Amino acid sequence: MFRVVSRSLARVVFRRDLWSGNRERWSYLLSTDPAKSIVAWSWTQHRAYRDRYSAAMSDPAWAHLMFIRLRSAADTAGCCRP
């Protein structure tokens, strides 16, 4: 959650473009509506996505995919590079 909040806050404060000139707004950052706020969406959807991907990792139908679980920033060092 720290990363989601800090990225969103930086986008609002520094008025960074997301895409096609769109920007995050203070009202969206502070909203509790997951349809408006990426912070609220992340808070409410984390468990569902974690469960969804955990199920996919153990499902033989998805065996042709390689899942790489990254649990920290240190895990990303050198990850996914040939």
N, C-alpha and C positions, 0 to 999 in steps of 0.2 A: 504494500500500500504506500510505503514511503516513496517509491519510485513513481508510481502513478500520480500521487499528489504533487511531488516536486516537479515532474515534467509538465503537468497541467498548469501549475502555478507559474512556472517560467514562461509558458506559452501565453498566458494572460498578461503577465507583467511586461514582457518584452514584445507583445503583440506579434508573435511569430505566426506566419501563415501555416495552415494545415494542408490545404489543397485549394486550388482555384481561388485564392484570396480569402478563404474562410478562416476565421479566427475563433478561438475559445473566448467565452465571455465570463465576466465575474459572476453573473447570475447563474450561469450553467455550472460553474465550478462549485458554487455554494448550494446548488439545488440537491434535493434528496430524490428527485425523479430520475431513475435510471435511463429514461429515454432522452434526457437532456444532459446529464452529468456523467462523464467518463469515470469519475471517482465513484459515484453511486453505482454505476453499471458494474464496475470492477468488483465492488464490495458484494453485490448481490449475485454475480455470475461466476465468481471464482470456483466455488464448490462444484457447480454443475459442469463446468469445463474440466476441472480436475478429474471428476468421476467419469466423464465422457472419454477422456483420453486414457485414463487408467483401464477402462473397459476395452478400448480399442487395442491397447498394447497386449492384452491377454487373449484377444479374439483371433483365432486362426485365419479368419477372412482378411485380416490386415497384416498377415505375416510377411507379405512382400515388401512392407515398409520398414524402415529402420527408425525407431523412436530413440531420440537422444534426450535424456532428462537432465536439465541444467538446474541446479539448486542454489547456485551462488554466482556472483560475478566472476569469481576465480575459476569456476567450471567452464566459462566461456573462452578462456585463454587457450588458443590453438584448436578450439573445437570446430568441427565441420570443415576442416581444410584438408585437401588431399595430401 
